[in-house]
Amino acid sequence: MSAKSRAIGTALNAYLSSRPAKHALYRVGRVLRGGRRRARLYYRADDPYSHLLAQVAPRLADVYGLQIEIIPVAAPGVGANPAPEMLLEHAISDAAFLAESYGLSFPRDAKPPSQDRVRRAHAVLLERRTTEQQMQVAAQLGEAVWRDDGSALAAIVERYGSVSGEEVRPALEANYAALERAGHYQPGMIYYGGDWYWGIDRLHFLEERLQREGLRGHLELSAGPSPSLASTIHASDANPMRLEVFVSFRSPYSYLAIVQLMKLRDRHGIEVTVRPVLPMVMRGLPVPTAKRLYIAHDAKREADRLGIPFGHVCDPLGKGIGHCMAVFFGCAVGKGLGLEFPASVMRGIWSEARDVGYLPDLLFLAQRAGIGEADVRAAIEDSSWKESAKANREALTDMGLWGVPSLRIGSYSSWGQDRIPALAAEITRVSQLA
């Protein structure tokens, strides 16, 4: 293991183990400050996830007695969001699915809003008012912006007031700088007691934490069936379900996805094709430290929820990634181990601190998946995997996606491992009907 990989792994392991102590310190500080629970919701009017979260915020405040401050922020830079147009298009589609599933409001035919309307919405939110009023205003603004309703937006401006146009950009940038200082990089986030909760997908973690602090209540927010999802992944005897997953060996979310998809394959017999791509940093895309740390922390709590081993990490960047790609394309695919090899290797990287750039560790992980030493040694001498990785990256871009893991089944595609439970539920339903 290189000194750099060892240092990164040690620092990340220490960070992942620090959360309970941080929560305890926050509880002490809250008591000393008088006991009021306060949260911040970092918001953008052109972020679909912010709009969904704004709809739930009043209920969250009501049930748990939280004081939730809504803070509009500037758009993230390219380091935090390397593909803003792709992200927005995907987020619009994903938000429509989430709204249908959770009983919230988001138009299925929504389009990216004009910057003028986004600016006017932010001008309203920057006007000072009570937190209760601000939550009400944010939800109303989101409806007007995403339904492209200029009359409704004008009425909100008239009713609630706004700051001047010249004040908007400096205020948003100052708020985004505060978001970065607090340790994050994107809107659609709730910050409470030193931890971050993204969109409605992570509210269950916030609820669990509040309940551990002795509060009683329940948001009654759970995902239901999605007719639109059912129509996009439809299969038949002639066309059985086939799922593609684009992954990176350096992505902890890819590891979580692979484990879940193995279980889905074993349970329902669906065909799963794994398509590895190079990590973003090896594709020339910068990844800020705050983003890396949040992803590691969020993946850890998701892994704990799913019962997946996680937390003893060795960064595979560089030689290790090359080894993984070479063995995957040179051995695993041909042997029908397209899920087994990534599962073994990623478990080694993310929960056993195995250095895949070190041949004995690589051999152990490959052999655990069913690949022999001679095959591994031959594969890592062959660089032809680079063309396959390039083809996978191009296919991912053609789907309108950029990050990993990304999934495609039927005409449905999505970024992230968060939609696997919905896919699994629908596949289970279809299987029961067969």
C-alpha positions as CSV (number, residue, x, y, z in Angstrom):
1,M,0.0,0.0,0.0
2,S,1.4,3.4,-0.9
3,A,2.0,6.0,1.8
4,K,-0.7,8.2,0.1
5,S,-3.3,5.5,0.1
6,R,-2.5,4.6,3.7
7,A,-2.9,8.2,4.8
8,I,-6.2,8.7,2.9
9,G,-7.5,5.4,4.3
10,T,-6.5,6.2,7.9
11,A,-8.0,9.7,7.7
12,L,-11.2,8.4,6.2
13,N,-11.6,5.6,8.8
14,A,-11.1,8.1,11.6
15,Y,-13.7,10.4,10.1
16,L,-16.2,7.6,9.7
17,S,-15.9,6.6,13.3
18,S,-16.2,10.1,14.7
19,R,-20.0,10.6,14.2
20,P,-21.3,9.4,17.5
21,A,-18.9,11.6,19.4
22,K,-20.0,14.6,17.2
23,H,-23.7,13.9,17.9
24,A,-23.0,13.8,21.6
25,L,-21.1,17.1,21.6
26,Y,-24.0,18.7,19.7
27,R,-26.5,17.5,22.3
28,V,-24.4,19.0,25.1
29,G,-24.1,22.3,23.1
30,R,-27.9,22.4,22.4
31,V,-28.7,22.0,26.1
32,L,-26.2,24.8,27.0
33,R,-27.8,27.1,24.4
34,G,-31.3,26.6,25.8
35,G,-32.5,23.4,24.2
36,R,-34.2,24.6,21.0
37,R,-33.6,22.3,18.1
38,R,-32.6,24.2,14.9
39,A,-32.1,23.0,11.4
40,R,-31.1,24.7,8.1
41,L,-32.6,23.8,4.7
42,Y,-30.3,25.0,1.9
43,Y,-32.5,25.7,-1.0
44,R,-32.4,26.6,-4.7
45,A,-35.6,27.5,-6.7
46,D,-34.2,25.5,-9.7
47,D,-33.4,22.4,-7.7
48,P,-36.2,19.9,-7.8
49,Y,-35.1,18.1,-4.7
50,S,-35.3,21.4,-2.8
51,H,-38.9,21.8,-3.8
52,L,-39.8,18.3,-2.6
53,L,-38.0,19.0,0.7
54,A,-39.7,22.4,1.1
55,Q,-43.1,20.6,0.9
56,V,-42.2,18.3,3.8
57,A,-40.4,20.9,6.0
58,P,-43.5,22.3,7.7
59,R,-44.6,18.8,8.6
60,L,-41.1,18.0,10.0
61,A,-41.1,21.2,12.0
62,D,-44.6,20.5,13.4
63,V,-44.0,16.8,14.3
64,Y,-40.6,17.3,16.0
65,G,-40.7,20.9,17.1
66,L,-37.8,21.9,14.8
67,Q,-37.1,25.4,13.9
68,I,-36.1,25.1,10.2
69,E,-34.5,28.1,8.5
70,I,-34.6,28.1,4.7
71,I,-31.5,29.5,3.2
72,P,-31.3,30.2,-0.6
73,V,-27.9,29.6,-2.1
74,A,-26.0,30.1,-5.3
75,A,-25.5,27.3,-7.7
76,P,-22.6,24.9,-7.0
77,G,-19.4,25.3,-9.1
78,V,-18.1,22.7,-11.6
79,G,-16.1,20.9,-8.9
80,A,-19.2,20.0,-7.0
81,N,-21.4,19.6,-10.0
82,P,-19.4,18.7,-13.1
83,A,-22.5,18.2,-15.4
84,P,-25.1,20.8,-14.3
85,E,-27.4,20.4,-17.4
86,M,-27.4,16.6,-17.1
87,L,-28.0,16.7,-13.4
88,L,-31.0,19.1,-13.8
89,E,-32.6,17.0,-16.5
90,H,-32.2,13.9,-14.4
91,A,-33.4,15.6,-11.2
92,I,-36.6,16.8,-12.9
93,S,-37.4,13.3,-14.0
94,D,-36.4,11.8,-10.7
95,A,-38.4,14.4,-8.7
96,A,-41.5,13.5,-10.7
97,F,-41.0,9.9,-9.8
98,L,-40.5,10.7,-6.1
99,A,-43.5,13.0,-6.0
100,E,-45.7,10.2,-7.4
101,S,-44.3,7.7,-5.0
102,Y,-44.5,9.9,-1.9
103,G,-47.7,11.7,-2.6
104,L,-46.0,15.1,-3.1
105,S,-46.3,17.7,-5.9
106,F,-44.1,18.0,-8.9
107,P,-45.3,18.3,-12.5
108,R,-44.3,15.3,-14.7
109,D,-43.9,17.7,-17.7
110,A,-41.7,20.2,-15.9
111,K,-38.9,22.0,-17.8
112,P,-35.8,23.8,-16.5
113,P,-37.1,27.1,-15.2
114,S,-36.0,30.4,-16.7
115,Q,-33.2,32.2,-14.8
116,D,-35.4,35.3,-14.4
117,R,-38.1,33.3,-12.5
118,V,-35.4,31.6,-10.4
119,R,-33.9,35.0,-9.5
120,R,-37.3,36.4,-8.6
121,A,-38.1,33.4,-6.4
122,H,-34.8,33.9,-4.6
123,A,-35.4,37.6,-4.2
124,V,-38.6,36.7,-2.3
125,L,-36.9,34.1,-0.1
126,L,-34.1,36.6,0.8
127,E,-36.6,39.0,2.4
128,R,-36.6,38.6,6.2
129,R,-39.6,36.9,7.8
130,T,-40.3,34.2,10.4
131,T,-39.2,30.6,9.8
132,E,-42.8,29.5,9.7
133,Q,-43.7,32.0,7.0
134,Q,-40.5,31.2,5.1
135,M,-41.4,27.5,4.8
136,Q,-44.9,28.4,3.5
137,V,-43.4,30.9,1.0
138,A,-40.8,28.4,-0.3
139,A,-43.4,25.8,-1.0
140,Q,-45.6,28.3,-2.9
141,L,-42.6,29.6,-4.9
142,G,-41.6,26.1,-5.9
143,E,-45.1,25.4,-7.2
144,A,-45.1,28.6,-9.3
145,V,-41.6,28.1,-10.6
146,W,-41.9,24.4,-11.6
147,R,-45.4,24.9,-13.1
148,D,-44.0,27.8,-15.1
149,D,-46.8,30.0,-13.6
150,G,-45.8,33.6,-14.0
151,S,-49.0,35.0,-12.7
152,A,-48.7,32.9,-9.5
153,L,-45.1,34.0,-9.0
154,A,-46.1,37.7,-9.5
155,A,-48.8,37.3,-6.9
156,I,-46.4,35.8,-4.4
157,V,-43.9,38.7,-5.0
158,E,-46.8,41.2,-4.5
159,R,-48.0,39.5,-1.3
160,Y,-44.8,38.7,0.5
161,G,-42.3,41.3,-0.9
162,S,-38.7,40.7,-2.0
163,V,-35.3,42.2,-1.9
164,S,-34.0,44.3,-4.8
165,G,-32.5,42.5,-7.9
166,E,-29.1,43.9,-7.1
167,E,-29.0,42.2,-3.7
168,V,-29.8,38.7,-4.9
169,R,-26.5,37.4,-6.3
170,P,-24.2,38.7,-3.5
171,A,-26.6,37.3,-0.9
172,L,-26.8,33.9,-2.6
173,E,-23.0,33.7,-2.9
174,A,-22.6,34.6,0.7
175,N,-25.0,31.9,1.7
176,Y,-23.3,29.3,-0.5
177,A,-19.9,30.3,1.1
178,A,-21.6,29.6,4.5
179,L,-22.8,26.2,3.2
180,E,-19.2,25.3,2.2
181,R,-17.9,26.4,5.6
182,A,-20.4,24.2,7.3
183,G,-19.1,21.3,5.2
184,H,-21.3,20.8,2.2
185,Y,-21.5,21.7,-1.5
186,Q,-25.1,21.4,-2.8
187,P,-28.7,22.5,-2.2
188,G,-31.6,20.3,-1.3
189,M,-29.9,19.5,2.1
190,I,-31.0,19.8,5.7
191,Y,-28.2,20.5,8.2
192,Y,-28.9,19.4,11.8
193,G,-26.5,19.0,14.6
194,G,-23.4,18.6,12.5
195,D,-24.9,16.1,10.0
196,W,-26.4,16.4,6.5
197,Y,-29.6,14.9,5.2
198,W,-30.1,15.1,1.4
199,G,-33.7,15.5,0.1
200,I,-36.5,13.3,1.1
201,D,-34.4,10.2,0.6
202,R,-32.5,10.8,3.8
203,L,-35.2,12.2,6.1
204,H,-35.6,8.7,7.7
205,F,-32.1,9.1,9.1
206,L,-33.0,12.5,10.6
207,E,-36.2,11.1,12.1
208,E,-34.2,8.2,13.6
209,R,-31.8,10.7,15.2
210,L,-34.5,12.9,16.6
211,Q,-36.2,9.8,18.0
212,R,-32.9,8.7,19.6
213,E,-32.9,12.2,21.2
214,G,-36.1,11.3,22.9
215,L,-38.7,12.9,20.6
216,R,-41.8,11.1,19.6
217,G,-43.6,11.4,16.3
218,H,-43.6,10.2,12.7
219,L,-43.7,12.0,9.4
220,E,-45.9,9.4,7.8
221,L,-43.7,9.7,4.7
222,S,-43.2,6.4,2.9
223,A,-42.8,5.4,-0.7
224,G,-45.8,3.8,-2.5
225,P,-46.1,2.2,-5.9
226,S,-45.3,4.2,-9.0
227,P,-47.4,3.4,-12.1
228,S,-45.0,5.4,-14.3
229,L,-42.0,3.2,-13.1
230,A,-44.0,0.0,-13.7
231,S,-44.7,1.1,-17.3
232,T,-41.0,1.8,-18.1
233,I,-39.6,-1.5,-16.8
234,H,-42.2,-3.8,-18.3
235,A,-40.9,-7.3,-19.3
236,S,-42.4,-10.3,-21.1
237,D,-41.5,-13.9,-21.7
238,A,-40.0,-12.8,-25.0
239,N,-38.1,-9.9,-23.5
240,P,-37.1,-10.7,-19.9
241,M,-35.8,-8.1,-17.5
242,R,-32.3,-7.0,-18.1
243,L,-30.6,-4.4,-15.9
244,E,-27.3,-2.5,-16.7
245,V,-25.4,-0.9,-13.9
246,F,-22.5,1.6,-14.5
247,V,-20.1,1.5,-11.6
248,S,-16.6,2.7,-10.5
249,F,-14.4,0.6,-8.2
250,R,-13.7,3.8,-6.3
251,S,-17.3,4.6,-5.6
252,P,-18.8,3.5,-2.3
253,Y,-22.3,3.9,-3.7
254,S,-21.3,1.5,-6.5
255,Y,-20.3,-1.1,-3.8
256,L,-23.7,-0.7,-2.1
257,A,-25.5,-1.1,-5.5
258,I,-23.6,-4.2,-6.5
259,V,-24.4,-6.0,-3.2
260,Q,-28.1,-5.1,-3.6
261,L,-28.2,-6.1,-7.3
262,M,-26.6,-9.5,-6.5
263,K,-29.5,-10.2,-4.1
264,L,-32.0,-9.0,-6.7
265,R,-30.5,-11.3,-9.4
266,D,-30.5,-14.3,-7.0
267,R,-34.1,-13.7,-5.9
268,H,-35.7,-13.0,-9.3
269,G,-33.3,-14.3,-11.9
270,I,-33.0,-11.0,-13.7
271,E,-29.9,-10.5,-15.9
272,V,-27.5,-7.9,-14.5
273,T,-24.8,-6.5,-16.7
274,V,-22.0,-4.5,-14.9
275,R,-20.3,-1.8,-16.9
276,P,-17.3,-0.2,-15.0
277,V,-16.0,3.3,-15.8
278,L,-13.0,5.1,-14.5
279,P,-13.4,7.2,-11.4
280,M,-14.3,10.9,-12.0
281,V,-10.9,12.1,-10.9
282,M,-9.2,9.8,-13.4
283,R,-11.5,11.3,-16.1
284,G,-10.2,14.8,-15.3
285,L,-13.2,15.8,-13.1
286,P,-12.2,17.4,-9.8
287,V,-13.9,16.1,-6.6
288,P,-13.9,18.6,-3.7
289,T,-12.9,17.3,-0.2
290,A,-16.3,18.2,1.2
291,K,-17.9,16.1,-1.4
292,R,-15.7,13.1,-0.8
293,L,-16.2,13.2,2.9
294,Y,-20.0,13.6,2.6
295,I,-20.2,10.6,0.2
296,A,-18.1,8.4,2.5
297,H,-20.2,9.4,5.6
298,D,-23.5,8.9,3.7
299,A,-22.4,5.6,2.2
300,K,-21.4,4.4,5.7
301,R,-24.9,5.1,7.2
302,E,-26.6,3.5,4.2
303,A,-24.3,0.5,4.5
304,D,-25.2,0.2,8.2
305,R,-28.9,0.4,7.3
306,L,-28.6,-2.3,4.6
307,G,-26.3,-4.6,6.7
308,I,-23.4,-4.3,4.3
309,P,-19.9,-4.3,5.8
310,F,-18.3,-0.9,5.4
311,G,-15.7,1.4,7.0
312,H,-12.2,0.0,6.8
313,V,-11.1,1.7,3.6
314,C,-8.1,1.6,1.3
315,D,-8.2,4.1,-1.6
316,P,-7.7,2.2,-4.9
317,L,-6.9,5.3,-7.0
318,G,-4.2,4.8,-9.6
319,K,-2.6,1.3,-10.1
320,G,-5.4,-0.4,-8.1
321,I,-8.1,0.9,-10.4
322,G,-6.1,-0.4,-13.4
323,H,-5.8,-3.8,-11.8
324,C,-9.5,-4.0,-11.1
325,M,-10.5,-2.9,-14.6
326,A,-8.1,-5.3,-16.3
327,V,-9.2,-8.3,-14.3
328,F,-12.9,-7.4,-14.7
329,F,-12.7,-7.1,-18.5
330,G,-10.0,-9.7,-19.0
331,C,-11.4,-12.5,-16.7
332,A,-14.6,-11.8,-14.8
333,V,-16.9,-11.1,-17.8
334,G,-15.8,-14.2,-19.7
335,K,-16.2,-16.4,-16.6
336,G,-19.7,-15.2,-15.9
337,L,-18.5,-13.4,-12.7
338,G,-19.5,-9.9,-13.7
339,L,-21.2,-9.3,-10.3
340,E,-19.1,-11.7,-8.1
341,F,-15.7,-10.1,-8.9
342,P,-16.8,-6.4,-8.3
343,A,-18.6,-7.5,-5.1
344,S,-15.4,-9.2,-3.8
345,V,-13.1,-6.4,-4.8
346,M,-15.3,-3.6,-3.5
347,R,-15.8,-5.4,-0.2
348,G,-12.1,-5.6,0.0
349,I,-11.6,-1.9,-0.8
350,W,-14.5,-0.5,1.4
351,S,-14.6,-2.8,4.4
352,E,-11.3,-4.8,4.6
353,A,-8.7,-2.1,3.6
354,R,-7.3,-4.4,0.9
355,D,-4.9,-2.6,-1.4
356,V,-5.8,-3.7,-4.9
357,G,-2.7,-2.2,-6.2
358,Y,-0.7,-4.8,-4.2
359,L,-0.7,-8.1,-6.0
360,P,-1.2,-10.4,-3.0
361,D,-4.4,-8.5,-2.0
362,L,-5.7,-8.5,-5.6
363,L,-5.1,-12.2,-5.9
364,F,-6.9,-12.9,-2.7
365,L,-10.0,-10.9,-3.7
366,A,-10.0,-12.4,-7.2
367,Q,-9.7,-15.9,-5.9
368,R,-12.5,-15.3,-3.5
369,A,-14.7,-14.5,-6.6
370,G,-13.5,-17.6,-8.4
371,I,-10.7,-16.2,-10.6
372,G,-7.3,-18.0,-10.4
373,E,-3.8,-16.5,-10.1
374,A,-2.7,-17.2,-13.6
375,D,-5.7,-15.5,-15.1
376,V,-5.1,-12.4,-12.9
377,R,-1.4,-12.2,-13.7
378,A,-2.2,-12.4,-17.4
379,A,-5.0,-9.8,-17.3
380,I,-3.0,-7.1,-15.5
381,E,-0.4,-7.2,-18.3
382,D,-3.1,-6.4,-20.9
383,S,-4.2,-2.8,-21.3
384,S,-7.0,-3.5,-23.8
385,W,-9.5,-2.8,-21.0
386,K,-9.1,0.9,-21.6
387,E,-11.2,0.7,-24.8
388,S,-14.0,-1.1,-23.0
389,A,-14.0,1.4,-20.2
390,K,-14.1,4.2,-22.8
391,A,-17.1,2.6,-24.5
392,N,-18.9,2.3,-21.2
393,R,-18.3,6.0,-20.4
394,E,-19.7,7.0,-23.8
395,A,-22.7,4.8,-23.3
396,L,-23.3,6.5,-19.9
397,T,-23.1,9.9,-21.5
398,D,-25.5,8.8,-24.2
399,M,-28.0,8.0,-21.5
400,G,-27.8,11.6,-20.3
401,L,-26.0,10.5,-17.1
402,W,-22.5,11.1,-15.8
403,G,-22.0,9.6,-12.3
404,V,-22.1,6.2,-10.7
405,P,-23.8,4.0,-10.0
406,S,-26.2,4.6,-12.8
407,L,-28.9,2.0,-13.7
408,R,-30.9,1.2,-16.8
409,I,-33.8,-1.2,-17.1
410,G,-36.3,-1.1,-19.9
411,S,-36.7,2.6,-20.8
412,Y,-36.0,3.7,-17.2
413,S,-32.6,5.0,-16.2
414,S,-31.4,6.7,-13.0
415,W,-28.3,7.8,-11.2
416,G,-27.6,6.5,-7.7
417,Q,-28.4,3.4,-5.7
418,D,-31.4,5.0,-3.9
419,R,-33.8,3.8,-6.6
420,I,-32.9,0.1,-6.2
421,P,-35.5,-0.5,-3.6
422,A,-38.3,0.9,-5.8
423,L,-37.0,-1.2,-8.7
424,A,-36.9,-4.3,-6.5
425,A,-40.4,-3.7,-5.3
426,E,-41.7,-3.4,-8.8
427,I,-39.8,-6.4,-10.0
428,T,-41.2,-8.4,-7.1
429,R,-44.7,-7.3,-8.0
430,V,-44.2,-8.3,-11.7
431,S,-42.7,-11.7,-10.6
432,Q,-45.7,-12.4,-8.4
433,L,-48.1,-11.7,-11.3
434,A,-46.1,-14.0,-13.7
